[in-house]
């Protein structure tokens, strides 16, 4: 039976220059591979060692990139290794099969959102009305499924985020602060539901997962085994679960460690 490996991407396997956390002396810094270019500029990286590990993983297990990114944002990434047969975008809103959206899956997601939570328009309008132009830089709607703000993190009042989270909770939505982005995402829109569907289609009997943010918690809980890095929302709140290993590594070296753990577990399933 195949092993399914579902992993978040940003700040889990791939890292912007600001998130690399290269704290070692320059001469000891790992060699980096650029895996994303945006507007002709390098944007995301992994170590060369991690790139080889991911290539090996793609030959060993069913590797499923599992991201909150939109499809367009995901398709900018050029990961090493064999092209994944499945990918999950928009936090589970789109299930890609050989790069193409599964229309039936997407329609099912839209139906659940319509039934179970407040409409996107209401949440988007509240974000715009309550955010302060002093610290808000962009307001975006992603795939007509959720909304996010790009903010100046050092100017952002922590109380505003807490108040937003309470407001959203009462409407069936959740809030996640990741770097310079504040996400408002419907609770029924989950990575875990899409991963379970991939497991069903592939016949996988073991699911491994990794992620760093609040939006990855459901993914980790749905896995048989999982890992979280030493940075991010989950680490900051000491989030834990019995089957989840909290790794000490932070930044791009955490991505390398996660891939080592994936490969070890996929080759020696219990």
C-alpha positions as a Markdown table, in Angstrom:
| # | Residue | x | y | z |
|---|---|---|---|---|
| 1 | Unk | 0.0 | 0.0 | 0.0 |
| 2 | Unk | 1.4 | 3.5 | -0.8 |
| 3 | Unk | 2.4 | 6.0 | 1.8 |
| 4 | Unk | 0.8 | 9.4 | 1.4 |
| 5 | Unk | 2.9 | 12.5 | 2.4 |
| 6 | Unk | 0.9 | 15.7 | 2.7 |
| 7 | Unk | 3.0 | 18.8 | 3.5 |
| 8 | Unk | 2.4 | 22.4 | 3.8 |
| 9 | Unk | 4.9 | 24.4 | 1.7 |
| 10 | Unk | 5.6 | 28.0 | 2.9 |
| 11 | Unk | 7.7 | 28.0 | 6.1 |
| 12 | Unk | 7.5 | 24.2 | 6.2 |
| 13 | Unk | 9.3 | 23.0 | 3.1 |
| 14 | Unk | 10.1 | 26.2 | 1.2 |
| 15 | Unk | 11.3 | 29.6 | 2.7 |
| 16 | Unk | 11.4 | 33.2 | 1.6 |
| 17 | Unk | 14.7 | 35.0 | 2.2 |
| 18 | Unk | 13.2 | 36.6 | 5.3 |
| 19 | Unk | 12.2 | 33.2 | 6.8 |
| 20 | Unk | 15.5 | 31.3 | 6.2 |
| 21 | Unk | 16.8 | 31.9 | 9.7 |
| 22 | Unk | 20.4 | 31.4 | 8.8 |
| 23 | Unk | 21.9 | 31.9 | 12.3 |
| 24 | Unk | 25.1 | 30.1 | 11.7 |
| 25 | Unk | 28.4 | 31.8 | 10.5 |
| 26 | Unk | 28.2 | 32.7 | 6.8 |
| 27 | Unk | 30.9 | 30.2 | 5.9 |
| 28 | Unk | 28.7 | 27.4 | 7.3 |
| 29 | Unk | 25.5 | 28.4 | 5.7 |
| 30 | Unk | 23.9 | 25.7 | 3.6 |
| 31 | Unk | 23.8 | 25.9 | -0.2 |
| 32 | Unk | 20.3 | 27.0 | -1.3 |
| 33 | Unk | 18.2 | 26.2 | -4.3 |
| 34 | Unk | 15.7 | 28.7 | -5.6 |
| 35 | Unk | 12.3 | 27.0 | -6.2 |
| 36 | Unk | 10.1 | 30.0 | -6.9 |
| 37 | Unk | 10.5 | 33.1 | -9.1 |
| 38 | Unk | 7.9 | 35.9 | -9.1 |
| 39 | Unk | 8.1 | 38.9 | -11.4 |
| 40 | Unk | 11.6 | 37.9 | -12.4 |
| 41 | Unk | 12.9 | 37.8 | -8.8 |
| 42 | Unk | 13.8 | 34.8 | -6.7 |
| 43 | Unk | 11.3 | 34.3 | -3.9 |
| 44 | Unk | 11.5 | 30.9 | -2.2 |
| 45 | Unk | 14.2 | 28.5 | -1.4 |
| 46 | Unk | 15.1 | 25.2 | 0.1 |
| 47 | Unk | 18.6 | 23.7 | 0.8 |
| 48 | Unk | 20.2 | 21.6 | -1.9 |
| 49 | Unk | 20.1 | 18.7 | 0.6 |
| 50 | Unk | 16.4 | 19.2 | 1.1 |
| 51 | Unk | 15.9 | 19.2 | -2.7 |
| 52 | Unk | 17.6 | 15.8 | -3.0 |
| 53 | Unk | 15.6 | 14.5 | -0.1 |
| 54 | Unk | 12.3 | 15.7 | -1.8 |
| 55 | Unk | 13.4 | 14.0 | -5.0 |
| 56 | Unk | 13.9 | 10.7 | -3.1 |
| 57 | Unk | 10.6 | 11.1 | -1.3 |
| 58 | Unk | 8.8 | 11.5 | -4.6 |
| 59 | Unk | 10.2 | 8.2 | -5.7 |
| 60 | Unk | 9.2 | 6.5 | -2.4 |
| 61 | Unk | 5.7 | 7.9 | -1.5 |
| 62 | Unk | 2.7 | 9.8 | -2.9 |
| 63 | Unk | 3.9 | 13.3 | -2.2 |
| 64 | Unk | 1.0 | 15.8 | -2.1 |
| 65 | Unk | 1.8 | 19.6 | -1.8 |
| 66 | Unk | -0.9 | 20.9 | 0.5 |
| 67 | Unk | -1.1 | 24.7 | 0.6 |
| 68 | Unk | -3.2 | 27.7 | 1.3 |
| 69 | Unk | -1.8 | 29.3 | -1.8 |
| 70 | Unk | -4.1 | 29.9 | -4.8 |
| 71 | Unk | -3.6 | 27.7 | -7.8 |
| 72 | Unk | -1.8 | 30.6 | -9.6 |
| 73 | Unk | 0.6 | 31.1 | -6.7 |
| 74 | Unk | 1.2 | 27.4 | -6.3 |
| 75 | Unk | 2.1 | 27.0 | -10.0 |
| 76 | Unk | 4.9 | 29.5 | -9.7 |
| 77 | Unk | 6.8 | 26.9 | -7.5 |
| 78 | Unk | 9.2 | 24.5 | -9.3 |
| 79 | Unk | 9.8 | 21.7 | -6.8 |
| 80 | Unk | 12.5 | 19.2 | -7.4 |
| 81 | Unk | 11.6 | 15.6 | -8.0 |
| 82 | Unk | 8.8 | 14.0 | -10.0 |
| 83 | Unk | 5.7 | 16.2 | -10.6 |
| 84 | Unk | 3.1 | 15.4 | -8.0 |
| 85 | Unk | 0.1 | 13.6 | -9.3 |
| 86 | Unk | -2.1 | 15.4 | -6.7 |
| 87 | Unk | -1.8 | 18.8 | -5.1 |
| 88 | Unk | -4.1 | 20.7 | -2.7 |
| 89 | Unk | -4.5 | 24.4 | -3.1 |
| 90 | Unk | -6.6 | 27.2 | -1.5 |
| 91 | Unk | -6.6 | 25.4 | 1.8 |
| 92 | Unk | -8.5 | 22.4 | 0.4 |
| 93 | Unk | -10.7 | 24.4 | -2.0 |
| 94 | Unk | -9.0 | 23.0 | -5.1 |
| 95 | Unk | -7.8 | 19.4 | -5.6 |
| 96 | Unk | -5.5 | 19.3 | -8.5 |
| 97 | Unk | -5.1 | 16.0 | -10.4 |
| 98 | Unk | -2.1 | 16.2 | -12.8 |
| 99 | Unk | -2.3 | 20.0 | -12.5 |
| 100 | Unk | -6.0 | 20.3 | -13.3 |
| 101 | Unk | -8.8 | 21.2 | -10.9 |
| 102 | Unk | -11.2 | 18.4 | -10.0 |
| 103 | Unk | -14.5 | 20.2 | -10.7 |
| 104 | Unk | -16.6 | 17.8 | -8.7 |
| 105 | Unk | -14.5 | 18.3 | -5.6 |
| 106 | Unk | -14.6 | 22.0 | -5.9 |
| 107 | Unk | -18.4 | 22.0 | -6.3 |
| 108 | Unk | -18.7 | 20.0 | -3.2 |
| 109 | Unk | -16.5 | 22.4 | -1.2 |
| 110 | Unk | -18.6 | 25.4 | -2.4 |
| 111 | Unk | -21.8 | 23.6 | -1.3 |
| 112 | Unk | -20.4 | 23.0 | 2.2 |
| 113 | Unk | -19.4 | 26.6 | 2.5 |
| 114 | Unk | -22.8 | 27.9 | 1.5 |
| 115 | Unk | -24.4 | 25.7 | 4.1 |
| 116 | Unk | -22.1 | 26.0 | 7.1 |
| 117 | Unk | -20.7 | 29.5 | 7.4 |
| 118 | Unk | -21.2 | 33.2 | 6.8 |
| 119 | Unk | -20.6 | 34.4 | 3.2 |
| 120 | Unk | -17.2 | 35.6 | 2.0 |
| 121 | Unk | -18.7 | 39.0 | 1.1 |
| 122 | Unk | -19.6 | 39.7 | 4.8 |
| 123 | Unk | -16.2 | 38.7 | 6.1 |
| 124 | Unk | -14.3 | 40.6 | 3.4 |
| 125 | Unk | -16.3 | 43.7 | 4.0 |
| 126 | Unk | -15.6 | 43.5 | 7.8 |
| 127 | Unk | -11.8 | 43.1 | 7.1 |
| 128 | Unk | -11.8 | 46.2 | 5.0 |
| 129 | Unk | -13.9 | 48.2 | 7.4 |
| 130 | Unk | -12.0 | 47.3 | 10.6 |
| 131 | Unk | -8.4 | 47.3 | 9.3 |
| 132 | Unk | -6.4 | 50.5 | 9.7 |
| 133 | Unk | -4.7 | 51.9 | 6.6 |
| 134 | Unk | -1.7 | 52.7 | 8.8 |
| 135 | Unk | -0.7 | 49.1 | 8.8 |
| 136 | Unk | -2.8 | 47.4 | 6.0 |
| 137 | Unk | -1.0 | 47.2 | 2.7 |
| 138 | Unk | -3.2 | 44.9 | 0.6 |
| 139 | Unk | -6.6 | 43.2 | 0.7 |
| 140 | Unk | -7.1 | 40.1 | -1.4 |
| 141 | Unk | -9.8 | 37.6 | -2.2 |
| 142 | Unk | -8.4 | 34.1 | -2.9 |
| 143 | Unk | -10.2 | 31.9 | -5.4 |
| 144 | Unk | -13.5 | 33.3 | -4.3 |
| 145 | Unk | -13.1 | 31.1 | -1.2 |
| 146 | Unk | -11.4 | 33.2 | 1.5 |
| 147 | Unk | -9.7 | 36.6 | 2.2 |
| 148 | Unk | -6.4 | 37.8 | 3.5 |
| 149 | Unk | -4.6 | 41.0 | 4.3 |
| 150 | Unk | -1.0 | 41.9 | 3.8 |
| 151 | Unk | 0.1 | 44.1 | 6.7 |
| 152 | Unk | 3.1 | 45.8 | 8.3 |
| 153 | Unk | 3.6 | 43.3 | 11.1 |
| 154 | Unk | 5.5 | 45.7 | 13.4 |
| 155 | Unk | 2.6 | 48.2 | 13.3 |
| 156 | Unk | -0.2 | 45.6 | 13.7 |
| 157 | Unk | -2.0 | 45.7 | 17.1 |
| 158 | Unk | -2.2 | 42.3 | 18.6 |
| 159 | Unk | -5.6 | 43.1 | 20.1 |
| 160 | Unk | -7.0 | 43.7 | 16.6 |
| 161 | Unk | -6.1 | 40.2 | 15.6 |
| 162 | Unk | -7.7 | 38.7 | 18.7 |
| 163 | Unk | -10.9 | 40.7 | 18.2 |
| 164 | Unk | -11.0 | 39.6 | 14.6 |
| 165 | Unk | -10.6 | 35.9 | 15.6 |
| 166 | Unk | -13.6 | 36.2 | 18.0 |
| 167 | Unk | -15.7 | 37.9 | 15.4 |
| 168 | Unk | -14.9 | 35.3 | 12.8 |
| 169 | Unk | -15.4 | 32.3 | 15.2 |
| 170 | Unk | -19.0 | 33.4 | 15.7 |
| 171 | Unk | -19.5 | 33.2 | 11.9 |
| 172 | Unk | -17.9 | 29.9 | 11.3 |
| 173 | Unk | -14.6 | 31.3 | 10.1 |
| 174 | Unk | -11.0 | 31.1 | 11.5 |
| 175 | Unk | -8.1 | 33.6 | 11.6 |
| 176 | Unk | -4.4 | 32.8 | 11.1 |
| 177 | Unk | -1.5 | 35.3 | 11.2 |
| 178 | Unk | 1.4 | 34.1 | 9.1 |
| 179 | Unk | 4.3 | 36.4 | 8.6 |
| 180 | Unk | 2.9 | 39.6 | 7.0 |
| 181 | Unk | -0.5 | 37.9 | 6.1 |
| 182 | Unk | -3.7 | 37.7 | 8.1 |
| 183 | Unk | -5.9 | 35.0 | 6.7 |
| 184 | Unk | -9.7 | 34.7 | 7.2 |
| 185 | Unk | -10.7 | 31.2 | 6.2 |
| 186 | Unk | -14.1 | 29.4 | 6.5 |
| 187 | Unk | -13.9 | 26.5 | 9.0 |
| 188 | Unk | -15.3 | 23.9 | 6.5 |
| 189 | Unk | -12.5 | 24.8 | 4.1 |
| 190 | Unk | -9.8 | 22.4 | 5.3 |
| 191 | Unk | -6.7 | 20.7 | 4.0 |
| 192 | Unk | -7.5 | 17.5 | 5.9 |
| 193 | Unk | -10.7 | 16.9 | 3.9 |
| 194 | Unk | -8.8 | 17.0 | 0.6 |
| 195 | Unk | -6.0 | 14.8 | 2.0 |
| 196 | Unk | -8.5 | 12.2 | 3.1 |
| 197 | Unk | -9.9 | 12.2 | -0.5 |
| 198 | Unk | -6.5 | 11.7 | -1.9 |
| 199 | Unk | -5.9 | 8.9 | 0.5 |
| 200 | Unk | -9.1 | 7.3 | -0.6 |
| 201 | Unk | -8.2 | 7.5 | -4.3 |
| 202 | Unk | -4.7 | 6.2 | -3.8 |
| 203 | Unk | -5.5 | 3.5 | -1.3 |
| 204 | Unk | -2.9 | 4.9 | 1.1 |
| 205 | Unk | -2.9 | 3.2 | 4.5 |
| 206 | Unk | -0.4 | 5.6 | 6.1 |
| 207 | Unk | -0.6 | 9.4 | 6.0 |
| 208 | Unk | 2.3 | 11.6 | 7.0 |
| 209 | Unk | 2.0 | 15.4 | 7.3 |
| 210 | Unk | 3.9 | 18.6 | 8.3 |
| 211 | Unk | 2.9 | 22.2 | 8.8 |
| 212 | Unk | 3.7 | 25.3 | 10.8 |
| 213 | Unk | 0.5 | 27.3 | 11.1 |
| 214 | Unk | -2.9 | 27.2 | 12.7 |
| 215 | Unk | -4.3 | 26.4 | 9.2 |
| 216 | Unk | -2.2 | 23.2 | 9.3 |
| 217 | Unk | -3.6 | 21.9 | 12.6 |
| 218 | Unk | -6.4 | 19.9 | 11.1 |
| 219 | Unk | -4.0 | 18.4 | 8.5 |
| 220 | Unk | -1.7 | 17.3 | 11.3 |
| 221 | Unk | -4.5 | 15.8 | 13.3 |
| 222 | Unk | -5.8 | 13.8 | 10.3 |
| 223 | Unk | -2.4 | 12.2 | 9.8 |
| 224 | Unk | -1.0 | 9.0 | 11.3 |
| 225 | Unk | 2.2 | 10.8 | 12.1 |
| 226 | Unk | 3.2 | 14.5 | 11.7 |
| 227 | Unk | 5.9 | 17.0 | 12.4 |
| 228 | Unk | 5.9 | 20.8 | 13.0 |
| 229 | Unk | 9.0 | 23.0 | 12.9 |
| 230 | Unk | 10.3 | 25.1 | 15.8 |
| 231 | Unk | 8.8 | 28.3 | 14.3 |
| 232 | Unk | 5.4 | 29.4 | 13.3 |
| 233 | Unk | 2.0 | 29.7 | 15.0 |
| 234 | Unk | 1.9 | 26.2 | 16.2 |
| 235 | Unk | 5.3 | 26.4 | 17.8 |
| 236 | Unk | 4.5 | 29.9 | 19.3 |
| 237 | Unk | 1.4 | 28.5 | 21.0 |
| 238 | Unk | 3.1 | 25.1 | 22.1 |
| 239 | Unk | 0.4 | 23.3 | 20.0 |
| 240 | Unk | 0.8 | 19.5 | 20.5 |
| 241 | Unk | -0.9 | 16.2 | 19.7 |
| 242 | Unk | 0.0 | 12.6 | 20.5 |
| 243 | Unk | 1.1 | 11.7 | 17.0 |
| 244 | Unk | 2.9 | 15.0 | 16.3 |
| 245 | Unk | 6.6 | 15.6 | 16.8 |
| 246 | Unk | 7.7 | 19.1 | 17.6 |
| 247 | Unk | 11.1 | 19.7 | 16.0 |
| 248 | Unk | 13.7 | 22.1 | 17.4 |
| 249 | Unk | 15.0 | 23.3 | 14.0 |
| 250 | Unk | 13.8 | 26.7 | 12.8 |
| 251 | Unk | 13.9 | 28.2 | 9.3 |
| 252 | Unk | 15.1 | 26.4 | 6.2 |
| 253 | Unk | 17.0 | 23.7 | 8.2 |
| 254 | Unk | 13.6 | 22.7 | 9.6 |
| 255 | Unk | 12.4 | 22.0 | 6.1 |
| 256 | Unk | 15.4 | 19.7 | 5.6 |
| 257 | Unk | 14.7 | 17.9 | 8.9 |
| 258 | Unk | 11.1 | 17.4 | 8.0 |
| 259 | Unk | 12.0 | 15.8 | 4.7 |
| 260 | Unk | 14.4 | 13.4 | 6.5 |
| 261 | Unk | 11.6 | 12.4 | 8.9 |
| 262 | Unk | 9.2 | 11.9 | 6.0 |
| 263 | Unk | 11.7 | 9.7 | 4.1 |
| 264 | Unk | 12.6 | 7.6 | 7.1 |
| 265 | Unk | 8.9 | 7.0 | 8.0 |
| 266 | Unk | 7.9 | 6.3 | 4.4 |
| 267 | Unk | 10.7 | 3.7 | 4.0 |
| 268 | Unk | 10.0 | 2.0 | 7.4 |
| 269 | Unk | 6.2 | 2.2 | 7.9 |
| 270 | Unk | 5.1 | 0.8 | 11.2 |
